[in-house]
Amino acid sequence: MSRATVIGFGKSGVAAARLLKREGWEVQLSDSATAESLAERNTSETLLQQQQELAAEQITVKFGQSPDLNGANLPELIVVSPGVPWDVPVLNKARELGIEIIGEIELAWRHLQPLPWVGITGTNGKTTTTSLIAAVFQAAGLNAPACGNIGYAACEVALSWEGRGDTEEEDTENSFPASPRLPVSASPSFSASPRLPVFASSSLDWIIAELSSYQIESSTSLAPRIGVWTTFTPDHLARHKTLENYYNIKAKLLQQSELQVFNGDDAYLSKVGLSTWPNAYWTSVKGRDFLISEKGFYIQDGWVVEKLTATSTPERIVKVSALRMVGEHNQQNLLMAVAAARLAGINADAIARGISEFPGVAHRLEHICTWEGINFINDSKATNYDAAEVGLASVDTPAILIAGGEAKAGDDTAWLAQIQSKAAAVLLIGSAAPAFAQRLKEVGYYTYEIVETMEKAIPRSAELAKQYQAPVVLLSPACASFDQYPNFEVRGDHFRQLCLAWVENSKPSKLELLT
């Protein structure tokens, strides 16, 4: 029996291990984190249940250690979860030993390759664009699950598509829905049951995959039918070292895509432009005159307009007002979603329906609640300076901004300028708080406080919003979450929970109303 090792005990790693086991591999799943630290991120009950299920499937699980490559029984394949750096010592040693190393996305691609994929990448905007594309495809009656960097792990989709077991005994609470359409997105930490519903080979129509640079880096043959590149600004440089490396990783996905869609309003992408991507479809929110190609999608007179060839007549597809989300960046996302849908052959009516029904994306400018005229908005997905700048630019101002977490490398100049222009006050949390405070002082901004935690930030933000008559409290951290939370979703969920609790606790009691 062939041996495989999967590194990383998240949902991607677990799904990859199960997929390999079903294909007849002897599988070991390892994670350098200890069982205790993993339990802290989830719950000890969930972790124990997961271990028991994997043991029942004869998948060996090892915590607190890297795979041992010193013995005689070496694996023939190593599958790496997205969060594992591509150059850690154990992988370098595996390369020296001639062991094949691939990412979880690559494994899923090898199983789902008969299906057409839309692959979406970019520094910012890819989650909204991916979710919007999936919503439009599903409005057209297509089974097109969102997966990859959002939604399901791609190997979870591969497991469901090829199926196993009896669907009549499907555990509907813990598996994919029994309806013929998967949801736009979901983000379970673990699959609570190994049973997955059976899908006939014809029941999945498209794969809509958000792809991070980490996932592209570890994929060798991934080649979507349609590739979409939303934005490009410096990010993840601690892992990728140089901007050129980061760009080349993203570019690989588009180079291997049959059709290519680019955000023509992005400063970096528009600069490389037609000289590098002569056959791509370009977009612009500024109108046809700003389209850098003779074919593409643009906004004119309140409509999304398509021009599929140099000689074709422009055609109106959908009104921009159909989209409920605000901000120019969301109009850019809209253009790229429409482009993907039209290139996939979806008609204008289905596109309009999908866009008008799209509620937005959790953790990306998500409206949580309103308290005494103050809107609390969750932008936890803004994990870098550029995304946080866009978030602050998109809300009513002046705003009370909550920022901080685990700082990333990058240029904070434009973000700081936006704070000076739009923020009445800034509350700083997490490990980045002292450094952010210093940067704010350096640019002459002094209306900030270090509050350290989200629990302290919410009541203080409400007080400051009243004091400054600010219409918005905005969580837009400009940071990763790993200093205080396992991921940005948990951080955003905590913000939501605290905001709703604040509103509930602030309601006057019946006794107060009577007096």
Secondary structure, DSSP 8 states (H G I E B T S, - for coil): --EEEEE--SHHHHHHHHHHHHTT-EEEEEESS-HHHHHHHS-HHHHHHHHHHHHHTT-EEEESS----SSS---SEEEE-TTS-TT-HHHHHHHHTT-EEEEHHHHHHHHHTTS-EEEEE-SSSHHHHHHHHHHHHHHTT----EEESSSB-HHHHHHHHH--S-GGG--TTTSS-SSSS--S----SS-S-S------TTS---EEEE--HHHHHT-SS---SEEEE-------HHHH-SHHHHHHHHHHHHHT-SEEEEETTSHHHHHHHHHH-TT-EEEETT-GGG-SSSSEEEEETTEEEEE-SSSS--EEEEEGGG----SHHHHHHHHHHHHHHHHTT--HHHHHHHHHT----TTSSEEEEEETTEEEEE-TT--SHHHHHHHHHHS-SSEEEEEESB---S--HHHHHHHHHHEEEEEEESTTHHHHHHHHHHTT---EEEEESHHHHHHHHHHHHHHHT-SEEEE--SSBSTTTSSSHHHHHHHHHHHHHHHHHHHS--HHHHH-
